[in-house]
Amino acid sequence: MNLGTIGTSWITESFIEAAKDSKLLNLTAIYSRNEESAKAFALKHNAPNYFTNIEELAKSPEVEIVYIASPNSLHYEQAILLLQNKKHVICEKPIFSTTKELDHAFKVAEENGVYLFEAIRNFHSPNFTALKEGLAKVGQIRSANLHYLQYSSKYDAFLRGENPNVFSPEFSGGALVDLGVYPVYVLIGLFGKPSSVDYTPVKLRSGIDGSGTLVLNYEDFTCSIQCSKVSQSYIESEITGEIGSLVIDKPSPISKITLINHKSKQRESLEVNQVENDMLYEIQDFTRIIKESNQAEYENLKELSKVVLTVTETARKKGGIVFGVEKN
């Protein structure tokens, strides 16, 4: 399929490289509001077309599927326009700001006979599957503690008084939706919808969470997630059961999984070999679903996106974090 992209950051470059490696998507168009950026990015990645008008991208016969990696608050409006013009859409996480946006976008996709996917690289990786299979070896699950704390390259600018998108409520930023969404996806993918959600954020002057602790409660156990854009952690994550524990290096990308038996202390490595750019796996899944018209798998992914967004939306509201799109 012919691919168009929105955004010119490193994440878009990673997706383009993964698309090339997959041999499933052919880059034909770049979009950026800035003509100089669009032209330079297209030249760098050998894209034959570039656009500064998103409506022209949406109507282009040279594009069948579009990857969106713009600021979070722009995802919804851009996706709706593309879906209405019968383009498949792969939207970088977090897919949208609210569940209301998500429900409407899925409806628009269905009405136009196209697919809408959330790009969440760790969930589609072979090592997520290995982690899921490893659950059978640890017995009754009793707790999980996952961490994703990574000092943002934009935080120094924020400290200088600037307002980068990732720390702005107007652009639907914050630690939970930017980094916390990765461990949330892991836990929801493994255990399903929690019975209740609590979030204690550390708010910055913008009203956005620079860091925070999320608690997901299940019937027989509790999971905690720590996420941060203003500090760094070097602690591994762990899922514990009555027989053993699964220790993972980090929620994304998952590259190391160690099973430890509580009694024998025996350790077993469960990880498998993965390509370095694990965006390849989501591309393979999305294009296969489209090609096969695999509605059952698509519905599962839709429901997963809905549950994850419901969790983060509920957590934000409990933490008093309001996005700009919710004020309109």
N, C-alpha and C positions, 0 to 999 in steps of 0.2 A: 504494500500500500504506500501511496505517496504521503509523506509526512511534512507538516508545517509545525513550526515552534513559535511560542510566545515567551520572550525573556531572553536575555543575553548574558546571564550569570554563569558561574561555574557549574551549577546543577544542570542547566540546559546543555552545556558542553558535554557533561557526563552522559546525559541521555542520548545525545546525538552519537557519541562514540559507541554506546551500547547498541543503538539502532543499527549502526554500520556493522558491528560485530554479529548482530542477529541475522543480517541479510533478509530481514522481514519487512523493514521500513526503509523507504528511499527518500532521503531529505530533498524536498523540492522548494521549500519556502521558509523564510525567516520573517518574523514580525517584531518591530520595535517602534515606539513612538518617535524615536530619534533617528532621522535618516542616516546620519553618519554612522551610528552604532549598527543599524540594520544592515547597511551596505558592507561595513567591515566584517560583521559576523557572518554574513552570507559568503563573502569572499574567503574567509578563513576556513569555512566548512564546505565549500564548493556547492552551495545552494544556488540554483539557477535563478531564483526569484527572491525578492525581498519587498516587504510592504511596510508602510507607516500608517496606513488606514486599515483598521481591523475588519471593516466591512468588506474591503476588497479581498482580504485573506479569506474571509468566510465564504465569499462567492466564487473564489478561484476554482476552476475545474482541474487545476494542477494539484489540488490538495484533497485528500480523503480523510485524514486523521490528524488531529492537532494536539500537541503536548503543551500544556499551560504551566508556566513557571513564573508567573508575575506575582506581585505582592498579594498576600492572602485575600484582602478585601476586594480585589479586582476579579478573582476567579469566577464568581457567580455571573456577573454581567457578561464577561467574555465567553463563558461556557454556553450560556443561553443563546447568544447570537450565533455561535458555531453550530449548536445543536439544531437551531431553527433552519439553518442552511444545510442540514443533513450531513454534517461532519461528525465522525466519531471523535470523542474527546478523552484524552488522558490528562487528568488534572493533578498536579503535584499536591502532596499533603500539606496542610490540612485542606481537604477538598473544598469546603466552604466554611463560612463563618457561623452559620446557624442551621438547624435541622429543617427549618422552614424553607430555606434556600435549597437544601438537598432534595427535599420531597418534590418541590416544583421542577427542579432540573431533571430528575429522573422521569417525571411525567412528560416533560418536553422531549426528552430523548426517545421515549416510547412512542409518542405521537409522530415523531419524524423517522422512526425506523432505524435509529442509530444507537450506539453504545456510549455510556459514560462510565469511566473508570477512575478510581483514586490511585495515584502512584504512591505505593508504600513498599519500598524495596525489600525490607527485611521479611515481610510476611510471605513473599513469593519465593524466597531463597530456599535451596535444598537444606540448609542448616536449620531453618525454622521447622521443616518437616522432620528432621532428625531430632530436634528438641521435643516436638510433639510425640514422636514415637518413644522417646526416652521416659515420658511420664509413667508408662506402665511399669517401669523398673524401680520407682521410688515409693510405691505404696500410696496410701491415703495422703492426699496433699493437705498440708497444715499451714503453710505460709509461703509467701513469695516476696522478695525484696529486689526491685530492679532500679537501676540508677542510670541517668543520662545527664551528667553535668559537664558542660563544655563552655568555657569562657569565649564569649562572642567577640569576633574581630570588630564588631560595631560598637561594643560597649565603651571603649575609650572615647569614641566620638560622642556618645550619649553623656558621658561624664563631663565632656567639654561644653555641654549645653546644647548640642545638636539633637535631632530627633529622627534617628534611623527608623526605617519601616518596622523592623523586628521588635522595636520597643514602643510602637505607637498603637493606641487603640483605634485610630482612624484606619490603620492598615491591618487590623485584626492580628496584632503581634502578641508576643509573650512566650515565656518558657514552656508552658504547658502545651500549646498548640504547635510550637516549633520543634521541640525536642521530646517533650513528654508523650507526644502522640506515638512515638516508636514503641516504648514499653507498653503503652495502653493497647496498641495493636497486638503485641505479643500475648498479653494476658487475656484479652477478649478472644483472640484466635485460639487460645488454649482452653479457656474455661467458660467462654460465653458471657452473657450479660450479667453484671453483678447485681446483688439485691439492693445495694445502696452505695452512694459515692460521697466522699468528703474531700475537701481541698483546702489546705492552708497555704496561701500564697505569701511571698515576700514582695510587696509592691514597690515599684519605683515611682518617681515623681510624676510620671505620665499616667499612672493608674494601672499600668500593665505589670504583670508578674515577672520579676527578674529571675525568680526561682520559686520553688514550692514543693510541698509534699502532698501527694494524692493517695487516698486510701480507697480501695475497692473491696467491699465486703461480700463474701459468698456464704453459703449456708454453713460450711464446715471449716472455713479458713478465711484469712484476711491477707490482702496483697497491698504492699506499699510501693509507691513510685516516688523517687526524688528526681527532680529535673531543675536545671539551672542554665542560664545564659550569662551569669555574672560570676561564676566560680568554676573550678575544675575538680573532678574526682578521678581517683585511680583505683576505686574499689570495684571488684567483680560483682555481678548480680547472681542471685541464687533462688531456686525454687526447692522447697524442702518438703519431704514426705516422711512417713513413719519408718520407711525402710532405708531411704537414702536421699541424697540431694543432687540436684543438677546445677552445676556452677557454669555460668556463661561469662565470657569476657565483657560483653556489653550488648545491649538490646539491638543495636544496629551499627554496622553489620555484625551478625553473629558469626564469628569465625572459630570459636573454641567452645566446646561443650564437654564438661567433665562430670561423669557420674561417680559419686562417692557413696559407698555402702557404710552405713552408720556403725555396724558391728565389726565388720572385717577391716574397715578403713581402705578397702581395695578401691583403686581408681581405674576408671575406664573412659577412654576418649571416644566420644560419639560423633564428633564433627566429621563432615565429609569435605572433599575438595570443592571449592567454588571458584568461579572466575573473579578477578579482582573487582571489576565493575559489575556489581550484582544487580544493577538495573536491567541487565540482560534478561533476567528471569521474569520480571513483570511484563516486559515486552513480549516474551514468548507466550505467556499466559493470555495476555489481552488479545494478541493477534490470533491465537488459536480459538479463543471463544468467539471472536467475530467470524472467522472462517467456518467454524463448525456450527455456528448459530446455537451455541451451547447455553440455552436459557437457564438451565438448572444451576450451572456454575456461576453464571452472571447474577442470578438472584441471590446466591450465597454471598457474593462480593458486595452487592448492593446492601444487603442486610448488615454485613460487617461494617461497612462505612457508616450506616445509620446508627448502629449501636455505639461505635467509637465516638462519633460526633455528639451523640446524646450524652455520653459520659463526660466529654470535655466541656460541653455547653452547660450541663448541670453543675460541674465542678466550678466553672468560671462564675456562674451566678451565685453559688454559695460563697465564693470568695470575693464577691462584690466587684468583679471585673466585667466591664461593659464595653463592647466594641462600638465603633462609630456607626456601623450599619444597623445596630439595634436602637439607635437614638432617633432614627428617621421615622 
